[in-house]
Amino acid sequence: MPQFIELKNLEGELAEFRRRTAFAAGFVLLLFGVLFGRFVYLQVMNHEYYYTQAEANRISLVPIVPNRGLIVDRNGIVLAHNFTAYTLEINPTQVGDLEATIDALSQLIEIAPKDRRRFKRLLDESRQLAAIPIRTRLSEDEIARFAANRYRFPGVDINARLFRRYPNGTLASHVVGYIGRINPKDMETLEENSLLSNYRGSEHIGKTGLEQMYERELHGTTGLEQVEVDSGGRAVRTLSRTPPVSGNNLQLHLDLRLQEAAEAAFGNRRGALVAIDPATGGVLAFVSKPGFDPNLFIDGIDPPTWNELNTHPDRPMVNRALSGQYPPGSTYKPFMALAGLELGKRTPQYSISDPGFFTLPGNSHHYRDWKPGGHGSVDMHRSLVISCDTYYYQLAFDLGIDAISTFMRQFGFGARTGLDLEGEAIGINPSQEWKQRRFRQKWYVGDTISIGIGQGYNVMSLMQLANATAIIANKGVVYRPHLVDQIQDATTRERRAVHAEALRTLDFKPENWALVQRAMVDVNMPGGTGHRAFADATYRVGGKTGTSQVIAIKQGQRYDAKRIDERHRDHALYIAYAPADNPKIALAVLVENAGGGGANAAPLARTVIDFYLLGRPIKPIDAEPIPGTAAAGEANAERD
Amino acid sequence: MQNAIETVWRRGTAHVDVPLLIAVMLLVIVGMVTLYSASNQSLDRLEGKLFNLGVAFAVMWIAANTPLSRVMRFALPAYATALVLLVAVALVGDVRNGARRWLDLGVISIQPSELMKIALPLALAWYFDRYESSLKLSNFAIATILFILPVGLIAKQPDLGTALLLSASGCYVLFLAGLSWKVIIGLGAAALAALPVLWSVMHDYQRMRVRILIDPAQDPLGAGYHTIQSTIAVGSGGWFGKGWLQGTQAHLDFLPERTTDFIFAVYSEEFGLVGNAILLVLFLLVIARGLVITVNAPTMFSRLVAGSITMTFFTYAFVNMGMVSGILPVVGVPLPLISYGGTALVSVFFGFGMLMSISTHRKLIRS
């Protein structure tokens, strides 16, 4: 019996064990069911999401920066080009301790304090989580050393990058400008113009000069490479590739050899020169001295150098030819003469008797002629040749400011010429309305008088003056001046010209043009204020000297250059075009604080014109002439 | 001669359970195929796995040919040894990766917890077998102490994964031995109540794992990385997968430990939901065969051992796939038969050997 009970018990236990095993089987099925549900959830319901995630993991879009377009002069001489060099770059997001990493790197590769400073600054203004260069232009040795130790430096890599180079250094620096690293402000501008996507991967952008103006042409179209990356971000293979399109090349109207001659002619004097081809408006030379080395800016200029450039008393960063505004002085007289003739206030024969000063009716104030005692009898032709001030005081008075202002607008004074560079000064073409607006003051008749000789409120840029000179040379045909002659498509090699068509023609009487032109030619003939500079010229040249006052001379005082601080001395000016009967070049030149235009600016014009027309080698420039000390020849003595 | 070969063959295969062997072999093949892909087509890894398999098959064959009654004799000594070693580890063990798990015996280093994984179910089965005819609640209490001791020591190392799996295998034995439902429900409730206490004694990294399980995005590049990447791998597989050797997550290094603990992510990415379903079915076949053997086992000891081996096998598979697909925390559990790793493979095959021994020796006894 007990045995039976035990057996029965055993049966019961076995049955219970089977139930429990079945329960365990159910448990297994249940949990596998949960797993299967999870698989369905991940692989069917959310497949799209996870697939995208996997692709995003896998595929990285790598922008391929296009080659920036070249800038060449009219003869193909290169002003800006690119070269490839290796840079050592750190990706700050992948490096824990930057300082320690840089220290360790400096054991392998020379890293100067300057490099560290620049890295720090770039890091501060870094826009993306991108790699930042710590050293550029690595040598072969350095590349090899790093390659052998690369495993020690995650997040540090060597990359081949294109670098911009300006092979001519300071030469034409104000024309070419420079590129610099894209900063947050550039980013904003790019974003506003929805160009940001084209700058993925680009690190540089044109900051000044043509580099800035033609940024869209020069930059090109960024290519894109789809690469498969592993979890370390290393590219494993390329999936697809859209090649970049190189930026377009700029061919300038500028003649770099002429530019070089012009810059050399300045020596170490400050000033500006703009030379234009009157037949097209193309700019042949565009000088602003002193210049700067644009190469310094490409990868971020180091702060001390930047400070020096900005605080230097010669202000090399200022584009004097474009944004410098100067009173035109006597170079204004040909335009005044045309105004007198065209507006019927003067005939060629009309003469004045010059006592050496002009007075307004009922006023004792003397508007002095540069020549004490005066020039005697002066008609229009003579007034230009000898640069008689009294004649133009009278003329200005007779015309009145509003007539002058309206007339001068035709020559582009008081408006931008439309040159293809940013930062052009508008200048001031004063009028009653202008003075009211600017100073909330009424215009006095006295204000008009000095306008007649290019002083007073009257200021303009050398660009404007050169452009107006070209209009005289053209007998009224107005072109928009331009630096870039042609834009060449980098792939198709097709060239397209940049606006060479005439904007308008000033409809003046031919005899009026002829009179003024003849007088301007005689300026450079014996007895003229520009004669010394052009004494032995083999071509005929039209010109006009000018001296632009920096400070006002009090009544009863005389200008004495020796007693005046150098920076307050007069600017020497000269405008010219040549050959006189078929002008190929028109120019305006200003030498800051140099004194009289005939002695100090005209020789520069001579050098440039000689070089351009005759291909004459550059004459060595004499030591800087000190204004006022030279023998009081007629040219040098010219004063307003 | 012909006869002699036949005799050897018969003797050699007498204790091999063919249905179990077939199911296991299918999983092994799946494992080899996946490993080839996961290791970036490394033949070295494959050779390594083949060698491990050779050893594992030998162990299985020996275990299959060993009557369980002989194994039973070693149950208690094995348990006692493992427990002593665990205590030794707690006192003088080597610290590796922040955990005291290894015991340096001079010649070799061992992880006593691995030994305990086998010894504990055997010891518990032995204990219940011994008191089979008069099982009382007090027996269950003693059995509970038998498995709480090693689990506690291992949890303290800390090796939470192993501790949980070990307690799972202990629980299976208690459950199959007939622990009353009331007690089970009571204990379950108590365990739930103890969760906050458990939380408070957990190490920071363990808590982190739990937190990250709930929201892997908390630490996408750190502790959450494994889960995020493996979930992406599984999810991106879709219905049919990206195809063998085509898994981008796996081949581009996004998956960590892709030949070992995370190999299922590789499989899942390349073979998709259909592949996963097939894999689940293959696991179910092994488990089903194991449970059939369990039900038909002749003695209390063999029933409990068979049940525990089968359910532990299931638990490993479930926990691993759950971890890879992001519903369980990341605990270092390989996917049995699929993951690369010699020790785990050998112990799994040892378990299958015991299952075969139980299944075939019963037949012999009956016949």
Interface residues (C-beta under 8 A of the other chain):
Chain A: E6 N9 E13 E16 F17 R18 R20 T21 A24 A25 V28 L29 L31 F32 V34 L35 F36 R38 F39 V40 L42 Q43 V44 N46 H47 Y49 Y50 Y51 Q53 A54 E55 N57 R58 E228 V229 D230 S231 G232 V236
Chain B: S133 Y172 F175 L176 G178 Q229 T231 I232 A233 V234 G235 S236 G237 G238 W239 T248 Q249 L252 D253 F254 S268 E269 G272 L273 N276 A277 L280 F283 L284 I287 A288 L291 T294 V295 R303 G307 M311 F314 F318 M321 G322 S325 G326 I327
